Amino acid sequence: MFVGDLDKVVNLLLSISGRLARVETALGSLGPHAPVALREKQRLLVEQLEDAKELKEHVGRREEAVGAMVARYLPAEHLQDYQHFVKMKSALIAEQRELEEKIKLGQEQLRCLHESLGQAPKGC
């Protein structure tokens, strides 16, 4: 259950951070002429990010508790494997998300390239 919760919280943090980055980019490009709704969305995302960080801290405390319990039952070698797994889980989730975003960007660029060559429906 702990690893599943870790997975969910890391994905939540990445999702909110990505959404907040897009909103802040839009706000930066619009400057002082940004709609009030966009500023409100930024405020809500900042609040959600803070809540998600609190969840991450809670999961961190659970990680310590689960790690202490697991340490009682696993030999040192297996305990190191477990600890490595937990540390790598978050890093791999972040890397997976980054790769997925790069794939989406590449697909969008490819679609626009095809469109510019007159080979695809318009949408860029």
Backbone as a printed PyTorch tensor [residue, N CA C, xyz], in Angstrom:
tensor([[[  0.8330,  -1.1980,   0.0000],
         [  0.0000,   0.0000,   0.0000],
         [  0.8730,   1.2550,   0.0000]],

        [[  1.9700,   1.1970,   0.7570],
         [  2.8470,   2.3540,   0.8310],
         [  3.4030,   2.7180,  -0.5380]],

        [[  3.8700,   1.7320,  -1.2910],
         [  4.4510,   1.9980,  -2.6100],
         [  3.3840,   2.5500,  -3.5580]],

        [[  2.1760,   2.0440,  -3.4730],
         [  1.0860,   2.5690,  -4.2870],
         [  0.7790,   4.0160,  -3.9410]],

        [[  0.7740,   4.3310,  -2.6530],
         [  0.5360,   5.7150,  -2.2300],
         [  1.6760,   6.6280,  -2.6800]],

        [[  2.8960,   6.1310,  -2.5920],
         [  4.0560,   6.8970,  -3.0490],
         [  3.9040,   7.2210,  -4.5300]],

        [[  3.5170,   6.2300,  -5.3020],
         [  3.3020,   6.3950,  -6.7400],
         [  2.2500,   7.4670,  -7.0040]],

        [[  1.1350,   7.4000,  -6.3000],
         [  0.0470,   8.3610,  -6.4970],
         [  0.4600,   9.7830,  -6.1240]],

        [[  1.1720,   9.9290,  -5.0160],
         [  1.5620,  11.2630,  -4.5530],
         [  2.5990,  11.8720,  -5.4980]],

        [[  3.5420,  11.0690,  -5.9570],
         [  4.5420,  11.5950,  -6.8910],
         [  3.8640,  12.0160,  -8.1950]],

        [[  2.9520,  11.1930,  -8.6990],
         [  2.2210,  11.5650,  -9.9160],
         [  1.3930,  12.8230,  -9.7030]],

        [[  0.7850,  12.9570,  -8.5340],
         [  0.0090,  14.1570,  -8.2190],
         [  0.9050,  15.3930,  -8.2180]],

        [[  2.0600,  15.2990,  -7.5680],
         [  2.9910,  16.4240,  -7.5340],
         [  3.4390,  16.8130,  -8.9400]],

        [[  3.7640,  15.8270,  -9.7440],
         [  4.2050,  16.1020, -11.1090],
         [  3.0890,  16.7280, -11.9320]],

        [[  1.8750,  16.2320, -11.7630],
         [  0.7410,  16.7520, -12.5150],
         [  0.4580,  18.2070, -12.1510]],

        [[  0.3900,  18.4820, -10.8750],
         [  0.1030,  19.8560, -10.4270],
         [  1.2350,  20.7840, -10.8210]],

        [[  2.4710,  20.3450, -10.6690],
         [  3.6150,  21.1820, -11.0410],
         [  3.5820,  21.5110, -12.5290]],

        [[  3.2670,  20.5220, -13.3450],
         [  3.1840,  20.7580, -14.7850],
         [  2.0830,  21.7330, -15.1450]],

        [[  0.9170,  21.5500, -14.5300],
         [ -0.2020,  22.4560, -14.7910],
         [  0.1300,  23.8760, -14.3420]],

        [[  0.7700,  23.9900, -13.1760],
         [  1.1450,  25.3040, -12.6600],
         [  2.1690,  25.9620, -13.5850]],

        [[  3.1110,  25.1970, -14.0810],
         [  4.1170,  25.7510, -15.0010],
         [  3.4550,  26.2890, -16.2680]],

        [[  2.4810,  25.5520, -16.7950],
         [  1.7820,  26.0150, -18.0030],
         [  0.9990,  27.3010, -17.7270]],

        [[  0.3460,  27.3720, -16.5760],
         [ -0.4130,  28.5760, -16.2240],
         [  0.5370,  29.7590, -16.0440]],

        [[  1.6680,  29.5220, -15.3830],
         [  2.6170,  30.6180, -15.1650],
         [  3.2400,  31.0740, -16.4800]],

        [[  3.4490,  30.1550, -17.4140],
         [  3.9460,  30.5320, -18.7330],
         [  2.9140,  31.4050, -19.4440]],

        [[  1.6490,  31.0020, -19.3630],
         [  0.5820,  31.7940, -19.9800],
         [  0.4950,  33.1720, -19.3290]],

        [[  0.6010,  33.2180, -18.0100],
         [  0.5540,  34.5050, -17.3130],
         [  1.7290,  35.3820, -17.7280]],

        [[  2.9000,  34.7710, -17.8630],
         [  4.0830,  35.5260, -18.2690],
         [  3.9540,  36.1030, -19.6630]],

        [[  3.3380,  35.3490, -20.5540],
         [  3.1880,  35.8380, -21.9230],
         [  2.0950,  36.9010, -22.0330]],

        [[  1.0970,  36.8310, -21.1740],
         [  0.0120,  37.8150, -21.2210],
         [  0.3220,  39.0650, -20.4050]],

        [[  1.2230,  38.9130, -19.4370],
         [  1.6160,  40.0480, -18.6000],
         [  0.4550,  40.5840, -17.7860]],

        [[  0.3670,  41.9120, -17.6900],
         [ -0.6810,  42.5150, -16.8630],
         [ -2.0790,  42.3790, -17.4620]],

        [[ -2.1620,  41.9020, -18.6980],
         [ -3.4560,  41.7560, -19.3600],
         [ -4.0520,  40.3560, -19.1710]],

        [[ -3.4560,  39.5690, -18.2870],
         [ -3.9440,  38.2090, -18.0560],
         [ -5.3260,  38.2420, -17.4240]],

        [[ -6.2070,  37.3460, -17.8530],
         [ -7.5540,  37.3020, -17.2680],
         [ -7.5130,  36.9380, -15.7830]],

        [[ -8.4780,  37.4380, -15.0730],
         [ -8.5880,  37.1650, -13.6350],
         [ -8.7310,  35.6580, -13.4020]],

        [[ -9.4430,  34.9840, -14.2710],
         [ -9.6540,  33.5340, -14.1200],
         [ -8.3270,  32.7840, -14.1490]],

        [[ -7.3830,  33.2580, -14.9680],
         [ -6.0820,  32.6030, -15.0560],
         [ -5.2850,  32.8200, -13.7770]],

        [[ -5.3770,  34.0070, -13.2150],
         [ -4.6970,  34.2850, -11.9350],
         [ -5.3250,  33.4540, -10.8030]],

        [[ -6.6230,  33.2940, -10.8430],
         [ -7.3140,  32.4690,  -9.8470],
         [ -6.8850,  31.0030,  -9.9810]],

        [[ -6.7650,  30.5520, -11.2180],
         [ -6.3180,  29.1810, -11.4520],
         [ -4.9120,  28.9830, -10.8900]],

        [[ -4.0470,  29.9690, -11.0740],
         [ -2.6960,  29.8980, -10.5240],
         [ -2.7460,  29.7850,  -8.9990]],

        [[ -3.5820,  30.6070,  -8.3830],
         [ -3.6930,  30.5840,  -6.9160],
         [ -4.1640,  29.2130,  -6.4300]],

        [[ -5.1570,  28.6550,  -7.1060],
         [ -5.6720,  27.3390,  -6.7170],
         [ -4.6150,  26.2480,  -6.9060]],

        [[ -3.8740,  26.3300,  -7.9940],
         [ -2.8260,  25.3320,  -8.2310],
         [ -1.7130,  25.4350,  -7.1930]],

        [[ -1.3810,  26.6490,  -6.7810],
         [ -0.3690,  26.8250,  -5.7370],
         [ -0.8590,  26.1840,  -4.4330]],

        [[ -2.1290,  26.3860,  -4.1120],
         [ -2.7000,  25.7620,  -2.9080],
         [ -2.6800,  24.2390,  -3.0240]],

        [[ -3.0600,  23.7310,  -4.1950],
         [ -3.0550,  22.2830,  -4.4000],
         [ -1.6470,  21.7170,  -4.3030]],

        [[ -0.6710,  22.4640,  -4.8040],
         [  0.7170,  22.0100,  -4.7350],
         [  1.1810,  21.9370,  -3.2840]],

        [[  0.8010,  22.9170,  -2.4880],
         [  1.1590,  22.8910,  -1.0600],
         [  0.5150,  21.6870,  -0.3650]],

        [[ -0.7530,  21.4200,  -0.6860],
         [ -1.4280,  20.2430,  -0.1210],
         [ -0.7270,  18.9540,  -0.5450]],

        [[ -0.3310,  18.8870,  -1.7970],
         [  0.3520,  17.6900,  -2.3020],
         [  1.7100,  17.5140,  -1.6200]],

        [[  2.3860,  18.6200,  -1.3320],
         [  3.6660,  18.5410,  -0.6190],
         [  3.4610,  18.0010,   0.7980]],

        [[  2.3550,  18.3970,   1.4210],
         [  2.0470,  17.8620,   2.7500],
         [  1.7920,  16.3550,   2.6750]],

        [[  1.0840,  15.9310,   1.6280],
         [  0.8650,  14.4920,   1.4310],
         [  2.1950,  13.7720,   1.2510]],

        [[  3.1040,  14.3820,   0.5070],
         [  4.4170,  13.7830,   0.2730],
         [  5.1710,  13.6400,   1.5950]],

        [[  5.0730,  14.6550,   2.4480],
         [  5.7150,  14.5750,   3.7650],
         [  5.1160,  13.4310,   4.5770]],

        [[  3.7980,  13.2860,   4.5090],
         [  3.1310,  12.1910,   5.2180],
         [  3.6220,  10.8420,   4.6930]],

        [[  3.7180,  10.7210,   3.3860],
         [  4.2130,   9.4790,   2.7910],
         [  5.6700,   9.2470,   3.2080]],

        [[  6.4420,  10.3290,   3.3400],
         [  7.8230,  10.2040,   3.8140],
         [  7.8920,   9.6400,   5.2220]],

        [[  6.9820,  10.0880,   6.0660],
         [  6.9360,   9.5460,   7.4400],
         [  6.5290,   8.0720,   7.4220]],

        [[  5.5860,   7.7500,   6.5360],
         [  5.1810,   6.3410,   6.4050],
         [  6.3350,   5.5010,   5.8710]],

        [[  7.1060,   6.0930,   4.9720],
         [  8.2720,   5.3810,   4.4270],
         [  9.2370,   4.9980,   5.5480]],

        [[  9.4590,   5.9100,   6.4690],
         [ 10.3380,   5.6280,   7.6020],
         [  9.7650,   4.5150,   8.4670]],

        [[  8.4760,   4.5790,   8.7440],
         [  7.8400,   3.5650,   9.5840],
         [  7.8600,   2.2040,   8.9030]],

        [[  7.5180,   2.1630,   7.6270],
         [  7.5170,   0.8960,   6.8860],
         [  8.9420,   0.3660,   6.7880]],

        [[  9.9040,   1.2640,   6.5390],
         [ 11.3030,   0.8540,   6.4480],
         [ 11.8000,   0.2360,   7.7440]],

        [[ 11.4030,   0.8080,   8.8640],
         [ 11.8070,   0.2550,  10.1690],
         [ 11.1900,  -1.1240,  10.3720]],

        [[  9.9450,  -1.2850,   9.9610],
         [  9.2880,  -2.5770,  10.1040],
         [  9.9270,  -3.6180,   9.1760]],

        [[ 10.1830,  -3.2150,   7.9490],
         [ 10.7850,  -4.1340,   6.9820],
         [ 12.1920,  -4.5330,   7.4390]],

        [[ 12.9000,  -3.5980,   8.0590],
         [ 14.2680,  -3.8660,   8.5240],
         [ 14.3070,  -5.0020,   9.5460]],

        [[ 13.2260,  -5.1780,  10.2900],
         [ 13.1800,  -6.2540,  11.2870],
         [ 13.0730,  -7.6340,  10.6520]],

        [[ 12.5550,  -7.6920,   9.4130],
         [ 12.2750,  -8.9750,   8.7900],
         [ 13.1980,  -9.3280,   7.6310]],

        [[ 13.8940,  -8.3470,   7.0820],
         [ 14.7470,  -8.6310,   5.9280],
         [ 16.2190,  -8.6430,   6.3240]],

        [[ 16.9870,  -9.5140,   5.6880],
         [ 18.4390,  -9.4430,   5.9010],
         [ 18.9820,  -8.1460,   5.2840]],

        [[ 20.1660,  -7.7370,   5.6980],
         [ 20.7400,  -6.4530,   5.2880],
         [ 20.7640,  -6.2860,   3.7670]],

        [[ 21.1130,  -7.3360,   3.0480],
         [ 21.2080,  -7.2660,   1.5910],
         [ 19.8440,  -6.9470,   0.9640]],

        [[ 18.8220,  -7.6350,   1.4300],
         [ 17.4820,  -7.4020,   0.8960],
         [ 16.9320,  -6.0460,   1.3330]],

        [[ 17.3090,  -5.6180,   2.5150],
         [ 16.8790,  -4.3100,   3.0000],
         [ 17.4530,  -3.2140,   2.1090]],

        [[ 18.7050,  -3.3500,   1.7160],
         [ 19.3080,  -2.3740,   0.8080],
         [ 18.5830,  -2.3630,  -0.5330]],

        [[ 18.2060,  -3.5400,  -1.0120],
         [ 17.4540,  -3.6270,  -2.2620],
         [ 16.1110,  -2.9030,  -2.1300]],

        [[ 15.4490,  -3.1170,  -1.0180],
         [ 14.1590,  -2.4600,  -0.7760],
         [ 14.3360,  -0.9390,  -0.7390]],

        [[ 15.3290,  -0.4740,  -0.0050],
         [ 15.5650,   0.9620,   0.1140],
         [ 15.8970,   1.5720,  -1.2510]],

        [[ 16.6850,   0.8590,  -2.0310],
         [ 17.0270,   1.3260,  -3.3750],
         [ 15.7670,   1.3970,  -4.2450]],

        [[ 14.9280,   0.3850,  -4.1400],
         [ 13.6850,   0.3590,  -4.9030],
         [ 12.8150,   1.5760,  -4.5860]],

        [[ 12.6580,   1.8740,  -3.3050],
         [ 11.7980,   2.9920,  -2.8920],
         [ 12.3790,   4.3180,  -3.4060]],

        [[ 13.6970,   4.4720,  -3.3090],
         [ 14.3160,   5.7130,  -3.7910],
         [ 14.1760,   5.8520,  -5.3000]],

        [[ 14.3560,   4.7590,  -6.0130],
         [ 14.3100,   4.8100,  -7.4720],
         [ 12.8820,   4.9510,  -7.9910]],

        [[ 11.9120,   4.5070,  -7.2260],
         [ 10.5120,   4.5530,  -7.6610],
         [ 10.1120,   5.9800,  -8.0350]],

        [[ 10.3760,   6.9310,  -7.1580],
         [ 10.0210,   8.3240,  -7.4200],
         [ 10.7880,   8.8730,  -8.6190]],

        [[ 12.0740,   8.5800,  -8.6710],
         [ 12.8970,   9.0750,  -9.7770],
         [ 12.4100,   8.5140, -11.1070]],

        [[ 12.0550,   7.2500, -11.1260],
         [ 11.5990,   6.6310, -12.3640],
         [ 10.2250,   7.1500, -12.7910]],

        [[  9.3700,   7.4450, -11.8410],
         [  8.0640,   8.0210, -12.1680],
         [  8.2740,   9.3900, -12.8180]],

        [[  9.1600,  10.1990, -12.2400],
         [  9.4350,  11.5230, -12.7940],
         [ 10.0360,  11.4040, -14.1950]],

        [[ 10.9480,  10.4820, -14.3620],
         [ 11.5610,  10.2790, -15.6720],
         [ 10.5300,   9.8020, -16.6940]],

        [[  9.6480,   8.9030, -16.2820],
         [  8.5980,   8.4220, -17.1770],
         [  7.7040,   9.5720, -17.6130]],

        [[  7.3190,  10.4240, -16.6780],
         [  6.4570,  11.5640, -17.0030],
         [  7.1600,  12.4930, -17.9850]],

        [[  8.4420,  12.7400, -17.7490],
         [  9.2070,  13.6120, -18.6380],
         [  9.2820,  13.0190, -20.0480]],

        [[  9.5090,  11.7240, -20.1340],
         [  9.5610,  11.0750, -21.4440],
         [  8.2070,  11.1190, -22.1450]],

        [[  7.1380,  10.9270, -21.4000],
         [  5.7970,  11.0090, -21.9860],
         [  5.5300,  12.4010, -22.5450]],

        [[  5.9650,  13.4320, -21.8190],
         [  5.7700,  14.8000, -22.2960],
         [  6.6070,  15.0630, -23.5490]],

        [[  7.8130,  14.5140, -23.5850],
         [  8.6490,  14.6800, -24.7710],
         [  8.0340,  13.9630, -25.9730]],

        [[  7.4490,  12.8160, -25.7350],
         [  6.7820,  12.0820, -26.8190],
         [  5.6050,  12.8910, -27.3480]],

        [[  4.8000,  13.4460, -26.4360],
         [  3.6620,  14.2680, -26.8640],
         [  4.1300,  15.4730, -27.6700]],

        [[  5.1870,  16.1250, -27.2060],
         [  5.7200,  17.2770, -27.9210],
         [  6.2110,  16.8550, -29.3000]],

        [[  6.9230,  15.7490, -29.3670],
         [  7.4150,  15.2500, -30.6470],
         [  6.2750,  14.9150, -31.5990]],

        [[  5.2250,  14.2970, -31.0780],
         [  4.0700,  13.9650, -31.9050],
         [  3.3850,  15.2360, -32.4100]],

        [[  3.2790,  16.2310, -31.5550],
         [  2.6750,  17.5000, -31.9590],
         [  3.5260,  18.1750, -33.0330]],

        [[  4.8390,  18.1650, -32.8450],
         [  5.7280,  18.7630, -33.8440],
         [  5.6310,  18.0090, -35.1720]],

        [[  5.5630,  16.6970, -35.1040],
         [  5.4440,  15.8910, -36.3080],
         [  4.1220,  16.1820, -37.0150]],

        [[  3.0520,  16.2850, -36.2570],
         [  1.7470,  16.5980, -36.8330],
         [  1.7760,  17.9620, -37.5160]],

        [[  2.3850,  18.9390, -36.8730],
         [  2.4820,  20.2770, -37.4640],
         [  3.3690,  20.2710, -38.7080]],

        [[  4.4180,  19.4770, -38.6740],
         [  5.2880,  19.3650, -39.8460],
         [  4.5240,  18.7580, -41.0170]],

        [[  3.7830,  17.6860, -40.7400],
         [  2.9650,  17.0790, -41.7840],
         [  1.9450,  18.0810, -42.3280]],

        [[  1.3510,  18.8500, -41.4220],
         [  0.3700,  19.8460, -41.8490],
         [  1.0190,  20.9120, -42.7220]],

        [[  2.1960,  21.3390, -42.3300],
         [  2.8660,  22.3830, -43.1210],
         [  3.2380,  21.8680, -44.5130]],

        [[  3.3850,  20.5600, -44.6250],
         [  3.6770,  19.9570, -45.9260],
         [  2.3840,  19.6000, -46.6770]],

        [[  1.2400,  19.8910, -46.0600],
         [ -0.0410,  19.6230, -46.6850],
         [ -0.4670,  18.1770, -46.6180]],

        [[  0.0410,  17.4360, -45.6240],
         [ -0.2450,  16.0030, -45.5450],
         [ -1.1770,  15.6240, -44.4030]],

        [[ -1.6290,  16.5670, -43.6460],
         [ -2.4650,  16.2220, -42.4860],
         [ -3.5460,  17.2810, -42.3210]],

        [[ -4.5980,  16.9610, -41.5800],
         [ -5.6380,  17.9550, -41.3120],
         [ -5.0750,  19.1040, -40.4880]],

        [[ -5.6690,  20.2620, -40.6450],
         [ -5.1880,  21.4580, -39.9350],
         [ -5.5210,  21.3800, -38.4590]],

        [[ -4.6770,  22.0070, -37.6350],
         [ -4.9040,  22.0220, -36.2030],
         [ -3.7600,  22.6390, -35.4360]],

        [[ -2.6990,  23.0700, -36.1170],
         [ -1.5530,  23.6910, -35.4490],
         [ -1.7190,  25.1850, -35.3660]]])
